[in-house]
Amino acid sequence: MWAFEEALDCRAFHTAVVLYRGSFLDGFHVAALLEFERWGEVERARLTHRYEEALETLEREAERVGDTVAAVHWWHRLSEHDQFSSRIALGLMRALVAVGDRAEALREGEIHERILREELGADPDTGEKLFLKELRQRVLQSGTRNS
């Protein structure tokens, strides 16, 4: 944890994401110590947020320098970390379209849509739904899912 935070503080984002091992004290509970439990929850949320920020920084940097393949990689990592975020799913789909992989973009959008429905009983946000609809139309018009 300390090495992770030190890497973030030094803006060594690649190192930080390698060092991140998942939720802080995940599965560790001491029911009799309510204050410890609260502290653990706060730390878990704070460290998770810092990890997400590192991934987003790496994604933005990849886009800034025009490295669309790296941008897709970082969007995938964000999506793996937060499978319920429509904002992240939409970013991943757009990045996949930018590298010319509409079929994979459509597949990722459909997976996200299914996860939201099955796990949360919810629909994707409006922006994602519109993008998916447009993407489906493009794929159908092209006659192939790999266009």
MDAnalysis code that builds the backbone (N, CA, C; Angstrom):
import MDAnalysis as mda
import numpy as np

u = mda.Universe.empty(441, n_residues=147, atom_resindex=np.repeat(np.arange(147), 3), trajectory=True)
u.add_TopologyAttr("name", ["N", "CA", "C"] * 147)
u.add_TopologyAttr("resid", np.arange(1, 148))
u.add_TopologyAttr("resname", ["MET", "TRP", "ALA", "PHE", "GLU", "GLU", "ALA", "LEU", "ASP", "CYS", "ARG", "ALA", "PHE", "HIS", "THR", "ALA", "VAL", "VAL", "LEU", "TYR", "ARG", "GLY", "SER", "PHE", "LEU", "ASP", "GLY", "PHE", "HIS", "VAL", "ALA", "ALA", "LEU", "LEU", "GLU", "PHE", "GLU", "ARG", "TRP", "GLY", "GLU", "VAL", "GLU", "ARG", "ALA", "ARG", "LEU", "THR", "HIS", "ARG", "TYR", "GLU", "GLU", "ALA", "LEU", "GLU", "THR", "LEU", "GLU", "ARG", "GLU", "ALA", "GLU", "ARG", "VAL", "GLY", "ASP", "THR", "VAL", "ALA", "ALA", "VAL", "HIS", "TRP", "TRP", "HIS", "ARG", "LEU", "SER", "GLU", "HIS", "ASP", "GLN", "PHE", "SER", "SER", "ARG", "ILE", "ALA", "LEU", "GLY", "LEU", "MET", "ARG", "ALA", "LEU", "VAL", "ALA", "VAL", "GLY", "ASP", "ARG", "ALA", "GLU", "ALA", "LEU", "ARG", "GLU", "GLY", "GLU", "ILE", "HIS", "GLU", "ARG", "ILE", "LEU", "ARG", "GLU", "GLU", "LEU", "GLY", "ALA", "ASP", "PRO", "ASP", "THR", "GLY", "GLU", "LYS", "LEU", "PHE", "LEU", "LYS", "GLU", "LEU", "ARG", "GLN", "ARG", "VAL", "LEU", "GLN", "SER", "GLY", "THR", "ARG", "ASN", "SER"])
u.atoms.positions = np.array([
    [0.825, -1.181, 0.000],
    [0.000, 0.000, 0.000],
    [0.878, 1.257, 0.000],
    [1.920, 1.249, 0.823],
    [2.775, 2.446, 0.895],
    [3.522, 2.659, -0.414],
    [4.001, 1.600, -1.013],
    [4.707, 1.720, -2.290],
    [3.756, 2.213, -3.375],
    [2.521, 1.731, -3.346],
    [1.490, 2.173, -4.300],
    [1.273, 3.679, -4.170],
    [1.071, 4.130, -2.948],
    [0.819, 5.560, -2.742],
    [2.047, 6.411, -3.057],
    [3.233, 5.896, -2.749],
    [4.459, 6.628, -3.076],
    [4.594, 6.782, -4.595],
    [4.296, 5.706, -5.327],
    [4.351, 5.779, -6.796],
    [3.354, 6.810, -7.320],
    [2.163, 6.834, -6.756],
    [1.173, 7.827, -7.182],
    [1.652, 9.241, -6.884],
    [2.183, 9.426, -5.693],
    [2.656, 10.756, -5.304],
    [3.791, 11.241, -6.206],
    [4.578, 10.295, -6.742],
    [5.678, 10.633, -7.657],
    [5.205, 10.663, -9.117],
    [3.925, 10.463, -9.325],
    [3.310, 10.440, -10.661],
    [3.862, 9.294, -11.521],
    [4.266, 8.218, -10.874],
    [4.737, 7.009, -11.560],
    [3.532, 6.075, -11.702],
    [2.619, 6.462, -12.593],
    [1.328, 5.792, -12.687],
    [1.430, 4.347, -13.162],
    [2.338, 4.066, -14.091],
    [2.525, 2.678, -14.531],
    [2.928, 1.794, -13.350],
    [3.870, 2.274, -12.582],
    [4.323, 1.520, -11.406],
    [3.176, 1.338, -10.421],
    [2.432, 2.388, -10.193],
    [1.335, 2.327, -9.229],
    [0.293, 1.274, -9.615],
    [-0.102, 1.240, -10.896],
    [-1.136, 0.267, -11.274],
    [-0.611, -1.164, -11.192],
    [0.705, -1.348, -11.382],
    [1.294, -2.678, -11.205],
    [1.268, -3.071, -9.725],
    [1.495, -2.106, -8.859],
    [1.542, -2.376, -7.422],
    [0.171, -2.587, -6.791],
    [-0.864, -2.076, -7.419],
    [-2.214, -2.189, -6.841],
    [-2.641, -3.650, -6.806],
    [-3.076, -4.113, -5.663],
    [-3.425, -5.524, -5.486],
    [-4.904, -5.741, -5.204],
    [-5.722, -4.729, -5.402],
    [-7.150, -4.879, -5.148],
    [-7.572, -4.122, -3.908],
    [-8.808, -4.309, -3.532],
    [-9.388, -3.577, -2.405],
    [-8.591, -3.773, -1.124],
    [-8.338, -2.684, -0.469],
    [-7.596, -2.654, 0.790],
    [-8.323, -3.482, 1.852],
    [-7.614, -4.420, 2.453],
    [-8.141, -5.286, 3.507],
    [-9.438, -5.984, 3.101],
    [-9.552, -6.299, 1.829],
    [-10.759, -6.962, 1.333],
    [-10.967, -8.285, 2.061],
    [-12.133, -8.442, 2.652],
    [-12.473, -9.662, 3.363],
    [-12.006, -9.695, 4.808],
    [-11.282, -8.684, 5.253],
    [-10.797, -8.636, 6.629],
    [-11.763, -7.806, 7.465],
    [-12.352, -8.423, 8.472],
    [-13.329, -7.717, 9.312],
    [-13.074, -8.017, 10.779],
    [-13.253, -7.002, 11.596],
    [-13.197, -7.150, 13.043],
    [-14.476, -6.508, 13.565],
    [-15.522, -7.313, 13.645],
    [-16.857, -6.805, 13.977],
    [-16.897, -6.060, 15.305],
    [-16.086, -6.469, 16.252],
    [-16.119, -5.837, 17.571],
    [-15.491, -4.443, 17.570],
    [-14.771, -4.109, 16.527],
    [-14.101, -2.809, 16.445],
    [-14.725, -1.956, 15.344],
    [-15.853, -1.348, 15.664],
    [-16.611, -0.583, 14.679],
    [-15.789, 0.551, 14.066],
    [-14.998, 1.241, 14.872],
    [-14.183, 2.330, 14.337],
    [-13.145, 1.827, 13.354],
    [-12.564, 0.667, 13.633],
    [-11.610, 0.073, 12.704],
    [-12.302, -0.266, 11.391],
    [-13.504, -0.811, 11.462],
    [-14.276, -1.150, 10.259],
    [-14.540, 0.105, 9.422],
    [-14.941, 1.167, 10.077],
    [-15.204, 2.436, 9.362],
    [-13.930, 2.971, 8.715],
    [-12.841, 2.943, 9.475],
    [-11.564, 3.404, 8.938],
    [-11.182, 2.569, 7.726],
    [-11.333, 1.251, 7.811],
    [-11.015, 0.362, 6.697],
    [-11.842, 0.675, 5.462],
    [-13.116, 0.967, 5.653],
    [-13.985, 1.314, 4.524],
    [-13.543, 2.617, 3.865],
    [-13.199, 3.600, 4.682],
    [-12.746, 4.888, 4.153],
    [-11.446, 4.708, 3.378],
    [-10.507, 3.967, 3.949],
    [-9.227, 3.722, 3.273],
    [-9.431, 2.943, 1.979],
    [-10.287, 1.950, 2.010],
    [-10.571, 1.141, 0.817],
    [-11.101, 2.037, -0.305],
    [-12.058, 2.889, 0.023],
    [-12.636, 3.790, -0.981],
    [-11.588, 4.772, -1.496],
    [-10.770, 5.309, -0.593],
    [-9.751, 6.291, -0.991],
    [-8.719, 5.663, -1.918],
    [-8.229, 4.482, -1.572],
    [-7.217, 3.817, -2.394],
    [-7.792, 3.368, -3.736],
    [-9.014, 2.900, -3.729],
    [-9.683, 2.514, -4.975],
    [-9.806, 3.722, -5.898],
    [-10.197, 4.834, -5.324],
    [-10.330, 6.065, -6.114],
    [-8.978, 6.489, -6.696],
    [-7.931, 6.380, -5.929],
    [-6.601, 6.746, -6.426],
    [-6.162, 5.822, -7.561],
    [-6.495, 4.539, -7.449],
    [-6.179, 3.582, -8.514],
    [-6.934, 3.951, -9.795],
    [-8.214, 4.248, -9.663],
    [-9.008, 4.658, -10.825],
    [-8.428, 5.917, -11.467],
    [-8.029, 6.868, -10.642],
    [-7.426, 8.094, -11.171],
    [-6.146, 7.794, -11.934],
    [-5.336, 6.861, -11.444],
    [-4.092, 6.487, -12.130],
    [-4.411, 5.886, -13.497],
    [-5.373, 4.971, -13.544],
    [-5.761, 4.373, -14.823],
    [-6.278, 5.430, -15.785],
    [-7.109, 6.332, -15.292],
    [-7.653, 7.384, -16.154],
    [-6.563, 8.328, -16.639],
    [-5.581, 8.606, -15.801],
    [-4.457, 9.451, -16.218],
    [-3.677, 8.771, -17.337],
    [-3.419, 7.474, -17.192],
    [-2.705, 6.729, -18.234],
    [-3.514, 6.693, -19.528],
    [-4.814, 6.535, -19.417],
    [-5.677, 6.519, -20.612],
    [-5.641, 7.882, -21.307],
    [-5.788, 8.956, -20.539],
    [-5.774, 10.307, -21.136],
    [-4.429, 10.609, -21.796],
    [-3.341, 10.184, -21.154],
    [-2.010, 10.402, -21.728],
    [-1.867, 9.636, -23.043],
    [-2.366, 8.407, -23.086],
    [-2.313, 7.623, -24.323],
    [-3.093, 8.327, -25.433],
    [-4.273, 8.822, -25.105],
    [-5.067, 9.554, -26.104],
    [-4.349, 10.828, -26.549],
    [-3.752, 11.524, -25.583],
    [-3.069, 12.791, -25.893],
    [-1.955, 12.598, -26.908],
    [-1.231, 11.475, -26.790],
    [-0.128, 11.239, -27.721],
    [-0.561, 10.431, -28.944],
    [-1.851, 10.134, -29.036],
    [-2.370, 9.426, -30.205],
    [-2.146, 7.926, -30.193],
    [-1.848, 7.362, -29.033],
    [-1.637, 5.920, -28.914],
    [-2.983, 5.257, -28.615],
    [-3.751, 5.018, -29.663],
    [-5.101, 4.476, -29.490],
    [-5.092, 3.048, -28.942],
    [-4.070, 2.279, -29.276],
    [-3.985, 0.904, -28.755],
    [-3.793, 0.932, -27.235],
    [-2.911, 1.789, -26.759],
    [-2.709, 1.922, -25.307],
    [-3.970, 2.459, -24.641],
    [-4.653, 3.387, -25.292],
    [-5.901, 3.915, -24.733],
    [-6.914, 2.787, -24.537],
    [-7.028, 1.908, -25.526],
    [-7.930, 0.758, -25.402],
    [-7.515, -0.101, -24.202],
    [-6.217, -0.330, -24.061],
    [-5.715, -1.132, -22.936],
    [-6.164, -0.538, -21.601],
    [-5.983, 0.780, -21.446],
    [-6.323, 1.410, -20.175],
    [-7.829, 1.439, -19.958],
    [-8.605, 1.616, -21.036],
    [-10.064, 1.527, -20.890],
    [-10.473, 0.122, -20.458],
    [-9.811, -0.894, -21.010],
    [-10.101, -2.278, -20.584],
    [-9.808, -2.451, -19.094],
    [-8.690, -1.915, -18.660],
    [-8.343, -2.038, -17.234],
    [-9.384, -1.331, -16.365],
    [-9.826, -0.159, -16.789],
    [-10.869, 0.548, -16.047],
    [-12.162, -0.261, -16.025],
    [-12.502, -0.845, -17.153],
    [-13.720, -1.639, -17.257],
    [-13.663, -2.873, -16.359],
    [-12.507, -3.516, -16.294],
    [-12.335, -4.663, -15.402],
    [-12.487, -4.244, -13.946],
    [-12.032, -3.039, -13.650],
    [-12.088, -2.534, -12.276],
    [-13.506, -2.123, -11.883],
    [-14.237, -1.519, -12.801],
    [-15.607, -1.054, -12.509],
    [-16.520, -1.467, -13.660],
    [-17.015, -2.672, -13.591],
    [-17.835, -3.224, -14.674],
    [-19.222, -2.607, -14.738],
    [-19.614, -1.812, -13.752],
    [-20.952, -1.226, -13.738],
    [-20.998, 0.202, -14.280],
    [-19.863, 0.796, -14.559],
    [-19.827, 2.194, -15.007],
    [-20.158, 2.315, -16.489],
    [-21.254, 2.996, -16.763],
    [-21.618, 3.257, -18.161],
    [-20.633, 4.226, -18.805],
    [-20.107, 5.150, -18.028],
    [-19.122, 6.100, -18.557],
    [-17.886, 5.352, -19.043],
    [-17.434, 4.393, -18.261],
    [-16.249, 3.622, -18.647],
    [-16.571, 2.723, -19.835],
    [-17.722, 2.073, -19.814],
    [-18.106, 1.205, -20.936],
    [-18.169, 2.008, -22.231],
    [-18.726, 3.196, -22.159],
    [-18.813, 4.052, -23.346],
    [-17.424, 4.476, -23.810],
    [-16.551, 4.829, -22.877],
    [-15.176, 5.182, -23.237],
    [-14.462, 4.030, -23.919],
    [-14.643, 2.823, -23.407],
    [-14.034, 1.646, -24.009],
    [-14.574, 1.417, -25.421],
    [-15.880, 1.528, -25.577],
    [-16.468, 1.331, -26.910],
    [-15.942, 2.365, -27.908],
    [-15.873, 3.612, -27.489],
    [-15.363, 4.661, -28.382],
    [-13.902, 4.417, -28.746],
    [-13.115, 3.986, -27.776],
    [-11.699, 3.697, -28.041],
    [-11.561, 2.536, -29.025],
    [-12.388, 1.522, -28.867],
    [-12.353, 0.382, -29.796],
    [-12.747, 0.807, -31.207],
    [-13.734, 1.676, -31.326],
    [-14.106, 2.193, -32.643],
    [-12.942, 2.988, -33.226],
    [-12.246, 3.737, -32.388],
    [-11.104, 4.545, -32.855],
    [-9.983, 3.684, -33.428],
    [-9.835, 2.446, -32.929],
    [-8.811, 1.563, -33.485],
    [-9.375, 0.693, -34.611],
    [-10.643, 0.940, -34.960],
    [-11.249, 0.233, -36.088],
    [-11.890, -1.094, -35.737],
    [-12.140, -1.346, -34.470],
    [-12.728, -2.624, -34.067],
    [-14.171, -2.428, -33.592],
    [-15.065, -2.173, -34.555],
    [-16.476, -1.977, -34.227],
    [-17.100, -3.229, -33.632],
    [-16.706, -4.383, -34.123],
    [-17.287, -5.632, -33.623],
    [-16.996, -5.797, -32.130],
    [-15.758, -5.529, -31.743],
    [-15.401, -5.654, -30.331],
    [-16.092, -4.568, -29.509],
    [-16.225, -3.377, -30.065],
    [-16.934, -2.296, -29.379],
    [-18.383, -2.699, -29.119],
    [-19.012, -3.264, -30.123],
    [-20.393, -3.713, -29.984],
    [-20.480, -4.829, -28.948],
    [-19.558, -5.771, -28.998],
    [-19.546, -6.877, -28.040],
    [-19.380, -6.365, -26.609],
    [-18.464, -5.446, -26.404],
    [-18.249, -4.876, -25.066],
    [-19.494, -4.142, -24.569],
    [-20.129, -3.405, -25.461],
    [-21.352, -2.694, -25.079],
    [-22.464, -3.650, -24.701],
    [-22.593, -4.724, -25.453],
    [-23.629, -5.710, -25.160],
    [-23.339, -6.447, -23.855],
    [-22.067, -6.728, -23.594],
    [-21.693, -7.362, -22.323],
    [-22.051, -6.436, -21.161],
    [-21.710, -5.168, -21.301],
    [-22.006, -4.206, -20.237],
    [-23.510, -4.089, -20.016],
    [-24.252, -4.023, -21.085],
    [-25.710, -3.943, -21.006],
    [-26.269, -5.160, -20.249],
    [-25.763, -6.344, -20.586],
    [-26.220, -7.579, -19.932],
    [-25.857, -7.586, -18.441],
    [-24.637, -7.166, -18.111],
    [-24.213, -7.128, -16.708],
    [-25.115, -6.202, -15.905],
    [-25.401, -5.034, -16.440],
    [-26.264, -4.091, -15.723],
    [-27.650, -4.682, -15.483],
    [-28.187, -5.313, -16.503],
    [-29.538, -5.890, -16.365],
    [-29.546, -7.055, -15.381],
    [-28.574, -7.961, -15.518],
    [-28.558, -9.157, -14.678],
    [-28.169, -8.861, -13.232],
    [-27.192, -7.992, -13.042],
    [-26.676, -7.744, -11.695],
    [-27.440, -6.647, -10.947],
    [-27.876, -5.625, -11.680],
    [-28.493, -4.474, -11.025],
    [-29.950, -4.239, -11.419],
    [-30.407, -4.964, -12.436],
    [-31.767, -4.722, -12.924],
    [-31.911, -3.334, -13.520],
    [-30.840, -2.845, -14.141],
    [-30.815, -1.470, -14.673],
    [-30.417, -1.476, -16.138],
    [-30.674, -0.367, -16.789],
    [-30.263, -0.156, -18.173],
    [-29.044, 0.755, -18.191],
    [-28.258, 0.681, -19.270],
    [-27.139, 1.633, -19.418],
    [-27.683, 3.057, -19.498],
    [-26.819, 4.022, -19.267],
    [-27.285, 5.403, -19.365],
    [-27.606, 5.748, -20.815],
    [-28.261, 6.859, -21.012],
    [-28.758, 7.258, -22.327],
    [-27.640, 7.381, -23.358],
    [-26.517, 7.959, -22.979],
    [-25.410, 8.114, -23.923],
    [-24.899, 6.784, -24.429],
    [-24.788, 5.828, -23.538],
    [-24.323, 4.508, -23.953],
    [-25.362, 3.814, -24.828],
    [-26.634, 3.937, -24.474],
    [-27.690, 3.306, -25.278],
    [-27.707, 3.876, -26.693],
    [-27.575, 5.189, -26.801],
    [-27.563, 5.820, -28.127],
    [-26.345, 5.384, -28.934],
    [-25.196, 5.318, -28.297],
    [-23.979, 4.897, -28.987],
    [-24.113, 3.452, -29.463],
    [-24.643, 2.577, -28.607],
    [-24.848, 1.176, -28.983],
    [-25.809, 1.051, -30.160],
    [-26.872, 1.838, -30.128],
    [-27.852, 1.799, -31.223],
    [-27.195, 2.218, -32.534],
    [-26.444, 3.303, -32.484],
    [-25.741, 3.790, -33.678],
    [-24.705, 2.770, -34.155],
    [-24.009, 2.169, -33.234],
    [-22.985, 1.177, -33.566],
    [-23.618, -0.053, -34.216],
    [-24.735, -0.507, -33.680],
    [-25.437, -1.650, -34.276],
    [-25.849, -1.331, -35.710],
    [-26.348, -0.120, -35.926],
    [-26.758, 0.281, -37.277],
    [-25.567, 0.304, -38.230],
    [-24.442, 0.832, -37.770],
    [-23.235, 0.866, -38.613],
    [-22.776, -0.539, -38.979],
    [-22.794, -1.429, -37.988],
    [-22.359, -2.799, -38.235],
    [-23.301, -3.478, -39.220],
    [-24.596, -3.279, -39.041],
    [-25.571, -3.874, -39.967],
    [-25.423, -3.308, -41.377],
    [-25.222, -2.010, -41.488],
    [-25.063, -1.373, -42.795],
    [-23.790, -1.830, -43.502],
    [-22.777, -2.109, -42.727],
    [-21.516, -2.529, -43.359],
    [-21.558, -3.981, -43.811],
    [-22.527, -4.734, -43.277],
    [-22.674, -6.120, -43.687],
    [-21.716, -7.067, -43.008],
    [-20.858, -6.525, -42.149],
    [-19.937, -7.377, -41.401],
    [-19.684, -6.756, -40.054],
    [-19.428, -7.554, -39.057],
    [-19.163, -7.056, -37.702],
    [-17.719, -6.604, -37.549],
    [-16.889, -6.782, -38.533],
    [-15.482, -6.389, -38.392],
    [-15.144, -5.124, -39.177],
    [-16.122, -4.332, -39.504],
    [-15.850, -3.101, -40.261],
    [-15.723, -1.941, -39.332],
])
